[in-house]
Amino acid sequence: MAHMTRRSLLGAAAATAVLPTACRHASAPSSRLSGSFTHLLEGIGRENLTITGVKVTNLTFTAPKGQYIEEAGPIVTISRNAPVVQVFTDKGIVGIGPGGGYRGPGRADDYSHLVGKNPFDTELLGLVGGIDVACWDIIGKAKGMPVYKLLATDHPPNPRVHVYASGGVNWTFYDRGDGKPYGADALIEEALKYKELGFDIFKWRPGTDWEEAGITPEKLGNTVCRKLRQAVGPDFKLALEKKAYDAWTVEQALEIAPIINELKFHWFEQPMMDLGPSQFEDYLKIKEKMPNVMLVGGESFTNLAQARPFIERRIYDAVQSDCIRLGITENWRVARVAAFYGIKMVPHNWTSVLGTMCNAHLVAGIPNGYLCEFFMYPNTPWRDALVKEPLVPKNAYLTLPDKPGFGMELADLEELSRKYPYDPSAPGTVPNPRFPKAAERARAREQQVREKYLGQTPARGQRKIG
């Protein structure tokens, strides 16, 4: 089965689909399955299903007093929400997905307009984010196939998904006074822990506020990046992120680019954000300074139209668009256009196991699936608590189950709601109390970068602090 395309898989699955025979539309004959690489739902065969309801369960985790989920850049994160989407149907099939990414009529939590619609029409309905993800869970269950196999329209899927350790959000340039390492020593300790766990790639954020610590790109490169490379060895891959709730200037990025090129970093991630064609010339200058390092980005993309210019100009060597924002349908389109131009896909994945679920299936089902982010921030339960059998990497790989849909079952949501009740007043992300004015400086720098490339500071896309 591992070497079969969707064309042959659908024929084999027809006899074992989970819908009762009386309720099942006849699948399209194999001669009508196009093996299309541009139309995802073509040839799958539409089943007679009706959405009867949509439920979003909001959960909140707040870190114990004195602890943070993230302590990076100018901010600390104290609490994090994990919305869970369920889509119910008249045949008893329930689809699950992560919250977030909603764009449509009415309130973001009002899905009444979907009642009576068919989840197989998710593309025609223009669904995105977690609702689209949940519909794909239903489609897979109705067809008796894993989602990743349905996404592999003209090539063999690969359910063994390479993941990388994404962390570096709790190391500080200052001594907390708790007797634990700080500075480069803390980052090295974290990297070696991931290496011991079997990961072969570590992506990290460049520490707490630079002005407060007297850090420059040159100093970061030669006192942190260099020490880190020496500690982990030449074969362990390293990737450098943008500043947390802040932005690099092009001058800063050009200063560090040759250093990480010399140190053979694997990639440098969207240092000046994903702002569009006006920044392409500057990004190309950065790429010239680091020919051995990939430039990746795209986590803020919400559709193919935003991603296409970066892909066509080959600005990014890998695109990070996230199924939580785009959904499976739109992100599959992004992936297929990227594949056409020889660009890899490395989905952003920084929220919960449900994000890991859908992003890993995307990587497994597309021809250019390169990596999936596996978030390692501490002090939250969202990496595993939402499902009965969480996805756990072994030697840097996830092996997706050969089960219909996403093959995952939610944990008891009533119990989770009691344990992690939704708190709309939870603090979320706030300025670091050690230097409360740093957040204002960072916001001003982000605004300056936006103004340079966009001529204005759009409200959309700016992240709220506090």
C-alpha positions as CSV (number, residue, x, y, z in Angstrom):
1,M,0.0,0.0,0.0
2,A,2.9,2.4,0.7
3,H,3.6,2.7,-3.0
4,M,0.1,3.2,-4.2
5,T,-1.4,6.5,-5.4
6,R,-4.8,7.7,-4.5
7,R,-6.2,6.4,-7.8
8,S,-5.6,2.8,-6.7
9,L,-6.2,3.4,-3.0
10,L,-9.7,4.7,-3.5
11,G,-10.7,1.6,-5.4
12,A,-9.4,-0.6,-2.7
13,A,-11.0,1.4,0.0
14,A,-14.5,1.5,-1.5
15,A,-15.5,-1.8,-0.1
16,T,-14.4,-0.9,3.5
17,A,-15.7,2.7,3.7
18,V,-17.3,3.4,7.1
19,L,-20.7,4.6,5.7
20,P,-23.4,1.9,5.6
21,T,-24.0,0.6,2.1
22,A,-27.5,2.0,2.0
23,C,-26.2,5.5,2.7
24,R,-23.2,5.4,0.4
25,H,-23.0,7.0,-3.0
26,A,-21.3,4.8,-5.6
27,S,-17.7,5.8,-5.8
28,A,-16.5,7.2,-9.2
29,P,-15.1,4.5,-11.4
30,S,-11.3,4.4,-11.6
31,S,-11.4,5.7,-15.2
32,R,-12.8,9.0,-13.8
33,L,-10.1,9.4,-11.2
34,S,-7.8,12.0,-12.8
35,G,-4.8,11.7,-10.6
36,S,-5.0,15.5,-10.6
37,F,-2.3,17.6,-9.1
38,T,-4.4,20.8,-9.3
39,H,-7.9,19.6,-8.0
40,L,-7.9,18.0,-4.6
41,L,-11.4,16.6,-4.4
42,E,-11.7,15.5,-8.0
43,G,-12.2,11.8,-8.2
44,I,-12.8,11.2,-4.5
45,G,-16.5,10.6,-4.9
46,R,-19.1,12.7,-2.9
47,E,-21.0,10.9,-0.2
48,N,-24.5,11.8,1.0
49,L,-23.7,13.5,4.3
50,T,-25.2,16.5,6.1
51,I,-23.7,18.7,8.8
52,T,-26.0,18.8,11.8
53,G,-23.9,20.9,14.1
54,V,-20.6,22.4,14.9
55,K,-19.1,22.7,18.4
56,V,-16.1,24.7,19.5
57,T,-14.7,23.8,23.0
58,N,-12.4,26.5,24.3
59,L,-9.8,25.5,26.9
60,T,-7.3,27.7,28.8
61,F,-4.0,26.7,30.4
62,T,-2.4,29.2,32.7
63,A,1.2,28.5,33.9
64,P,1.8,28.1,37.6
65,K,2.6,31.3,39.5
66,G,6.2,32.3,38.8
67,Q,6.5,30.2,35.6
68,Y,6.0,31.2,31.9
69,I,5.1,29.3,28.8
70,E,7.5,31.5,26.9
71,E,10.0,34.0,28.0
72,A,11.5,35.4,24.8
73,G,12.1,38.8,23.2
74,P,10.3,41.5,25.1
75,I,7.5,39.3,26.3
76,V,6.4,36.5,28.6
77,T,3.5,34.2,27.8
78,I,1.5,33.2,30.9
79,S,-1.5,31.5,29.4
80,R,-2.5,29.8,26.2
81,N,-5.9,28.7,24.8
82,A,-6.6,25.5,22.8
83,P,-9.9,25.6,20.9
84,V,-11.2,22.2,19.7
85,V,-13.6,22.0,16.8
86,Q,-16.1,19.2,16.3
87,V,-18.3,18.9,13.2
88,F,-21.3,16.5,13.5
89,T,-23.1,14.8,10.7
90,D,-26.4,13.0,10.2
91,K,-24.7,9.6,9.7
92,G,-22.9,9.8,13.1
93,I,-19.5,10.6,11.7
94,V,-17.8,13.4,13.7
95,G,-14.8,15.3,12.4
96,I,-12.2,17.0,14.7
97,G,-9.9,19.9,14.1
98,P,-8.0,22.7,15.8
99,G,-9.6,26.1,16.5
100,G,-8.5,29.2,14.7
101,G,-8.3,30.4,11.1
102,Y,-12.0,31.2,10.8
103,R,-13.0,33.6,8.0
104,G,-16.7,33.8,7.1
105,P,-20.1,35.3,7.9
106,G,-21.0,36.2,11.4
107,R,-19.0,35.7,14.6
108,A,-16.0,33.5,14.6
109,D,-17.8,31.0,16.9
110,D,-21.1,31.0,15.0
111,Y,-21.2,28.2,12.4
112,S,-25.0,27.9,12.1
113,H,-24.8,28.7,8.4
114,L,-23.1,25.3,7.9
115,V,-25.9,23.2,9.2
116,G,-27.5,21.3,6.3
117,K,-24.4,21.5,4.2
118,N,-22.3,18.6,3.0
119,P,-18.8,18.4,4.4
120,F,-17.6,17.1,1.1
121,D,-18.4,20.6,-0.2
122,T,-15.7,22.2,2.0
123,E,-13.9,23.6,-1.1
124,L,-17.1,25.0,-2.6
125,L,-18.1,26.5,0.8
126,G,-14.8,28.2,1.1
127,L,-14.0,26.7,4.5
128,V,-10.7,27.3,6.0
129,G,-8.8,26.6,9.3
130,G,-10.1,24.1,11.8
131,I,-13.5,23.7,10.2
132,D,-12.0,22.6,6.9
133,V,-9.7,20.3,8.8
134,A,-12.6,18.7,10.6
135,C,-14.4,18.2,7.3
136,W,-11.4,16.4,5.9
137,D,-11.5,14.1,9.0
138,I,-15.1,13.3,8.0
139,I,-14.2,12.8,4.4
140,G,-11.5,10.4,5.3
141,K,-13.8,8.5,7.7
142,A,-16.5,8.3,5.1
143,K,-14.1,6.9,2.5
144,G,-12.4,4.6,4.9
145,M,-9.0,6.2,4.2
146,P,-6.4,8.3,6.1
147,V,-6.4,11.9,5.1
148,Y,-2.8,11.8,3.9
149,K,-3.7,9.1,1.3
150,L,-6.5,11.3,0.0
151,L,-4.1,14.2,-0.4
152,A,-1.7,12.1,-2.5
153,T,-3.5,12.5,-5.7
154,D,-0.7,11.6,-8.2
155,H,2.1,10.2,-6.1
156,P,2.7,7.7,-3.2
157,P,2.1,9.2,0.3
158,N,4.7,8.9,3.0
159,P,3.2,8.4,6.5
160,R,6.7,8.7,8.1
161,V,6.9,12.4,8.7
162,H,10.3,14.0,9.6
163,V,9.8,16.5,12.5
164,Y,12.1,19.0,14.1
165,A,12.4,20.3,17.7
166,S,11.1,23.8,17.8
167,G,12.0,25.6,21.0
168,G,14.4,28.1,22.4
169,V,11.7,30.2,23.9
170,N,12.7,30.1,27.5
171,W,16.5,30.9,27.5
172,T,17.4,34.3,28.7
173,F,20.4,36.6,28.5
174,Y,19.9,37.4,32.2
175,D,20.4,35.3,35.3
176,R,17.0,34.5,36.8
177,G,18.6,33.8,40.1
178,D,17.3,30.2,40.2
179,G,20.6,28.5,39.9
180,K,19.9,27.3,36.3
181,P,22.0,28.1,33.3
182,Y,21.3,31.2,31.3
183,G,22.7,32.7,28.1
184,A,24.3,30.4,25.6
185,D,24.7,27.7,28.3
186,A,21.0,27.4,28.6
187,L,20.5,27.2,24.9
188,I,23.2,24.5,24.6
189,E,21.6,22.5,27.4
190,E,18.2,22.6,25.6
191,A,19.8,21.6,22.2
192,L,21.6,18.7,23.7
193,K,18.4,17.5,25.4
194,Y,16.7,17.4,22.0
195,K,19.6,15.6,20.4
196,E,19.4,13.0,23.1
197,L,15.7,12.6,22.4
198,G,16.6,11.7,18.8
199,F,15.8,14.9,17.1
200,D,18.3,16.0,14.4
201,I,17.2,19.6,13.9
202,F,16.7,22.3,16.5
203,K,15.1,25.7,15.7
204,W,15.4,28.4,18.3
205,R,14.5,32.1,19.0
206,P,17.3,34.6,19.5
207,G,16.9,35.2,23.3
208,T,15.3,37.9,25.4
209,D,15.3,41.6,24.6
210,W,18.5,42.6,22.8
211,E,18.8,46.2,23.9
212,E,18.5,45.2,27.6
213,A,21.2,42.6,27.1
214,G,23.5,44.7,24.8
215,I,23.2,42.1,22.1
216,T,24.0,42.8,18.4
217,P,23.7,40.4,15.5
218,E,27.5,40.0,15.5
219,K,27.5,39.2,19.2
220,L,24.7,36.7,18.8
221,G,26.5,35.0,16.0
222,N,29.9,34.8,17.6
223,T,29.0,34.3,21.3
224,V,25.8,32.2,20.9
225,C,25.6,30.6,17.4
226,R,29.2,29.7,17.4
227,K,29.2,28.1,20.9
228,L,26.0,26.3,20.0
229,R,27.5,24.8,16.8
230,Q,30.6,23.7,18.7
231,A,28.5,22.0,21.4
232,V,26.1,20.1,19.1
233,G,28.6,19.1,16.5
234,P,28.7,19.5,12.7
235,D,25.9,17.1,11.8
236,F,23.1,18.3,14.0
237,K,21.1,20.9,12.1
238,L,20.3,24.3,13.5
239,A,17.7,26.9,12.5
240,L,17.4,30.5,13.6
241,E,13.9,32.1,14.0
242,K,12.8,35.7,13.9
243,K,12.8,37.6,17.1
244,A,9.8,36.9,19.4
245,Y,7.2,39.7,19.0
246,D,9.8,41.7,17.3
247,A,11.5,41.9,13.8
248,W,15.0,41.9,12.5
249,T,15.9,44.9,10.3
250,V,17.5,44.1,7.0
251,E,20.8,45.5,8.3
252,Q,20.7,43.2,11.3
253,A,19.8,40.2,9.0
254,L,22.7,41.0,6.6
255,E,25.1,41.2,9.6
256,I,24.3,37.7,10.9
257,A,23.7,36.0,7.6
258,P,27.4,35.3,6.8
259,I,28.0,34.0,10.3
260,I,25.3,31.4,10.2
261,N,26.4,30.6,6.7
262,E,29.9,29.8,7.9
263,L,28.4,27.7,10.8
264,K,26.3,25.8,8.3
265,F,22.9,26.6,9.8
266,H,20.0,24.8,8.0
267,W,17.8,27.8,7.7
268,F,17.0,31.4,8.7
269,E,13.3,32.0,9.3
270,Q,11.4,35.1,8.0
271,P,13.5,37.7,9.8
272,M,11.5,40.6,8.5
273,M,8.1,38.8,8.4
274,D,6.0,37.9,5.4
275,L,5.2,41.3,4.0
276,G,5.2,40.8,0.3
277,P,7.0,41.7,-2.9
278,S,8.3,45.1,-1.7
279,Q,10.8,43.2,0.6
280,F,12.0,40.7,-2.0
281,E,15.1,42.6,-3.1
282,D,16.2,42.8,0.6
283,Y,15.5,39.1,1.1
284,L,17.5,38.3,-2.0
285,K,20.5,40.3,-0.6
286,I,20.3,38.2,2.6
287,K,20.3,35.0,0.5
288,E,23.4,36.2,-1.3
289,K,25.1,36.4,2.1
290,M,24.2,32.9,3.1
291,P,24.2,30.6,0.0
292,N,24.4,27.5,2.2
293,V,21.4,28.4,4.4
294,M,17.8,28.2,3.4
295,L,15.5,31.2,3.8
296,V,12.1,30.0,4.9
297,G,8.8,31.7,5.9
298,G,5.1,32.0,5.3
299,E,3.6,31.1,8.7
300,S,1.4,34.2,8.4
301,F,0.0,33.3,5.0
302,T,-3.8,32.9,4.9
303,N,-4.2,31.8,1.3
304,L,-2.4,30.9,-1.9
305,A,-2.6,34.4,-3.3
306,Q,-0.3,35.6,-0.5
307,A,2.1,32.7,-0.9
308,R,2.4,32.7,-4.7
309,P,4.7,35.7,-5.2
310,F,7.2,34.3,-2.6
311,I,7.0,31.0,-4.4
312,E,7.3,32.2,-8.0
313,R,10.3,34.4,-7.2
314,R,11.8,31.6,-5.1
315,I,12.3,34.0,-2.2
316,Y,11.6,31.2,0.3
317,D,13.3,27.9,-0.1
318,A,10.6,26.3,2.0
319,V,7.1,27.6,2.8
320,Q,5.6,27.4,6.3
321,S,1.9,27.9,5.8
322,D,-0.1,26.3,8.5
323,C,-3.3,24.2,8.2
324,I,-4.7,25.9,11.4
325,R,-4.8,29.1,9.4
326,L,-5.5,27.9,5.9
327,G,-7.1,24.5,6.4
328,I,-6.2,21.3,4.5
329,T,-7.8,22.4,1.2
330,E,-6.0,25.8,0.7
331,N,-2.7,24.6,2.2
332,W,-2.7,21.7,-0.3
333,R,-3.1,24.3,-3.1
334,V,-0.1,26.2,-1.7
335,A,1.9,23.0,-1.5
336,R,1.1,22.0,-5.1
337,V,2.1,25.4,-6.5
338,A,5.3,25.2,-4.3
339,A,6.1,21.8,-5.7
340,F,5.7,23.1,-9.2
341,Y,8.5,25.6,-8.5
342,G,10.6,23.1,-6.6
343,I,9.9,24.7,-3.2
344,K,9.7,22.6,0.0
345,M,6.9,22.6,2.5
346,V,7.6,22.9,6.3
347,P,4.3,23.8,8.0
348,H,4.3,26.1,11.0
349,N,2.9,24.2,14.0
350,W,2.9,26.0,17.3
351,T,-0.4,25.4,19.2
352,S,-1.7,21.9,20.0
353,V,-1.6,18.2,19.0
354,L,-4.5,18.9,16.7
355,G,-2.2,21.2,14.7
356,T,0.4,18.5,14.6
357,M,-2.3,16.1,13.4
358,C,-3.4,18.1,10.4
359,N,0.0,19.5,9.4
360,A,1.7,16.1,9.6
361,H,-1.0,14.6,7.3
362,L,-0.4,17.4,4.9
363,V,3.4,16.8,4.8
364,A,2.7,13.0,4.4
365,G,0.3,13.6,1.5
366,I,2.2,16.1,-0.7
367,P,5.2,15.4,-3.0
368,N,7.3,18.2,-1.4
369,G,6.6,17.6,2.3
370,Y,10.0,18.1,3.8
371,L,9.5,18.6,7.6
372,C,6.8,19.4,10.1
373,E,7.4,21.6,13.1
374,F,7.1,19.8,16.5
375,F,6.7,22.4,19.3
376,M,8.7,21.8,22.4
377,Y,7.7,24.8,24.6
378,P,7.3,23.7,28.2
379,N,4.6,24.1,30.9
380,T,1.5,23.4,28.8
381,P,-0.5,20.2,28.2
382,W,-1.4,21.0,24.7
383,R,1.2,18.7,23.0
384,D,-0.7,15.6,24.2
385,A,-3.7,16.2,26.5
386,L,-6.4,16.8,23.8
387,V,-6.3,13.2,22.4
388,K,-6.3,9.7,23.7
389,E,-3.2,8.7,21.8
390,P,-0.9,11.7,21.1
391,L,1.6,11.8,18.2
392,V,5.0,11.1,19.7
393,P,8.1,11.3,17.5
394,K,10.7,8.5,17.5
395,N,14.2,9.4,16.3
396,A,12.8,12.6,14.7
397,Y,9.9,10.9,12.8
398,L,6.2,10.6,13.4
399,T,4.5,7.5,12.0
400,L,0.9,8.4,11.1
401,P,-1.7,5.7,11.8
402,D,-3.2,3.9,8.8
403,K,-6.8,4.7,10.0
404,P,-9.7,6.6,8.4
405,G,-9.6,10.3,8.7
406,F,-6.8,11.6,10.9
407,G,-6.9,8.4,12.9
408,M,-7.2,10.3,16.2
409,E,-9.8,10.3,19.0
410,L,-10.4,13.2,21.3
411,A,-9.9,12.9,25.0
412,D,-12.9,13.5,27.3
413,L,-13.7,17.2,26.6
414,E,-15.9,17.5,29.7
415,E,-13.1,16.4,31.9
416,L,-10.7,18.7,30.1
417,S,-13.1,21.6,30.5
418,R,-13.2,21.0,34.2
419,K,-9.4,20.8,34.4
420,Y,-8.7,23.7,32.0
421,P,-11.8,25.9,32.0
422,Y,-11.9,28.6,29.4
423,D,-10.9,32.0,30.8
424,P,-11.4,34.9,28.3
425,S,-9.7,37.2,30.8
426,A,-6.5,35.1,31.1
427,P,-3.4,37.2,30.6
428,G,-2.0,35.5,27.5
429,T,1.2,37.3,26.3
430,V,2.3,40.4,28.3
431,P,5.4,42.6,28.5
432,N,8.3,41.0,30.4
433,P,8.1,42.6,33.9
434,R,11.9,42.8,34.1
435,F,11.8,45.4,31.3
436,P,8.2,46.5,30.6
437,K,9.2,49.2,28.1
438,A,11.0,46.7,25.8
439,A,7.7,45.6,24.3
440,E,7.0,49.1,23.2
441,R,10.4,49.3,21.5
442,A,9.8,46.0,19.8
443,R,6.4,47.0,18.6
444,A,7.8,50.2,17.2
445,R,10.5,48.3,15.4
446,E,8.0,45.9,13.9
447,Q,6.0,49.0,12.8
448,Q,9.0,50.5,11.2
449,V,9.7,47.3,9.2
450,R,6.1,47.2,8.1
451,E,6.1,50.9,7.1
452,K,9.3,50.4,5.1
453,Y,7.8,47.6,3.0
454,L,4.1,48.4,3.1
455,G,4.0,52.2,3.6
456,Q,1.6,51.7,6.5
457,T,1.0,49.6,9.6
458,P,-2.0,47.3,8.8
459,A,-4.1,46.3,11.7
460,R,-4.4,42.8,10.4
461,G,-1.4,40.6,11.3
462,Q,-0.2,42.7,14.3
463,R,0.0,40.7,17.4
464,K,-1.4,42.1,20.6
465,I,0.9,42.2,23.7
466,G,-0.9,42.5,27.0
